[in-house]
Amino acid sequence: MRLLRTAWISRLAHLGRAASRPPAGPGAGHAGRLALVPPAWGWKVPGAGRAAHVAAAPEYQATTTQVCGLFPFTAGSGTPAIGTPVGRHQLFGEVVCLDPLAWLRAGLVVNPGEFVLGQPGVGKSTLVKRQLTGAVATGTRVLVLGDTKPDYSMLVEHLGGQVIRVGRGMDRINPLDAGPLGAALRQMSGPDAQALRWEVRSRRLSLLMALCTLIRGAPITNAEEVILGRAIDLLDERLTSAQPAVTDVLAVIEQGPDTLRAAARTDTPAGFRDRVSDLVFTLDLLCTGSLAGVFDGPTTKPIDLDVPAVSVDISRVGAAGDHLLTAAMLSTWAHGYAMVDAAAALAEQHLAPRRSYLAVMDELWRALRGAPGLVEYADSLTRLNRAKGMGTIMITHSLADLDALSSEEDRAKARGFVERCAITVMGGLPPRELARVCEITPLTGPEQELVTSWSAPDSWQPGAKHPGRGKYLIKTGERLGIPVELSLVGAEYDLYDTDQAIRAATPPARPALSAIAAELEATHEQ
């Protein structure tokens, strides 16, 4: 070792003396200076430390929490690891989790609202079903308030939940049924019971007014609202052990007792009948018109507070027309939110455990465009979800549905639904739709290009996968979006599939069509 060291020192001294000599020619000075810089593998002399082979450095992978101090700023901030896993980040491959309630508890968002937007067929319901499955696994109660297709009934039954199928000859919903609120009221006393009693009255009156607005196509008058409220009070006094129905309200108004005439500011029966004539016909249509058989009797299957998930299937109602479907959705929303309020009231009295709820409101705009003023009713139901410990997932195809609302006031309030949602999830969308989205949720140029690239397939080949299937962009405020791709596992292929009916109804190939196809193929080959 000492001999090698001596030889190396002698060699460096020799190079130094050579470099100190004056250059022999015009270009010799430059070459001499270059001689002082060793090659990449070292000097080609004995003992100079030359390496004949340089092996590649070993590569190690670890989480950013473990190796963040070695070389920071290699990528953006990590994706949220709180909530239900919904897929992997399309750029970094790390797992992405999503749960509006869990994100609110962790301080990632300021309210538990989620708005899902995307073209039909890109997998909106698949993403929502994955979240519902994770919510049930963590103890959150799931409410699907108005399943119009139905998309969620099979999953809810698989999770051990309750499915209520509303329709003529099936389950029935009483719009005036206090439901869980009535049960909670019977367990309470004092000022809290009186406050809850006024809440029950307010809910009954609001829903009845909304249904009358839907039937009439215009809001009811102030006088009619006063009469409806007094009629509900009378029925509440008379029916101490039963829930009033729309038929009971119609009957008591037609009777015209003194208390109702006083509320109507009329002294004679003839004047009272003239004052309530339009209201009577409106209530009669609720019982005998296109909505007959669904809302004109007692509730046949109440919502169970103790099951992990509840789905109200109103797909049979949709075949009877938009008016009946809208009425079913309004009644379902009222019944579901009454359940949440009842659970909160019992929890405050230490009569029941405190629970969290996650509600799904699919096809939102179909209910809002039923008649002018219905947006106000839906807005009153959803505004205070955070105080109730309730998260909401709203789903629609396009923000252009806002334009179908009759007034600018309704459109502004409906736009507020989206603005109040702290989380916006976008599937494949065309550029014109993204322009609307940017008015509410800011998107960068690359984010818009990414979402647009998912909107349409680039191939006409049968069986080609849609480019946007299972791909989503998750946005929260001004943060950069999280592009995520969801992959199904196990039983999810069957439980989340919304195209089963189409595939099951695929007709067999006919001989005539097969012959035509063969002839076209032969012509193409020629």
Beta strands, then each sheet from edge to edge (+ up, - down):
strand 1: 84-89
strand 2: 95-98
strand 3: 113-117
strand 4: 141-147
strand 5: 162-165
strand 6: 309-313
strand 7: 357-361
strand 8: 390-396
strand 9: 423-426
strand 10: 471-475
strand 11: 482-485
sheet 1: 2+ 1- 11+ 10- 9+ 3+ 8+ 7+ 4+ 6+ 5+
end
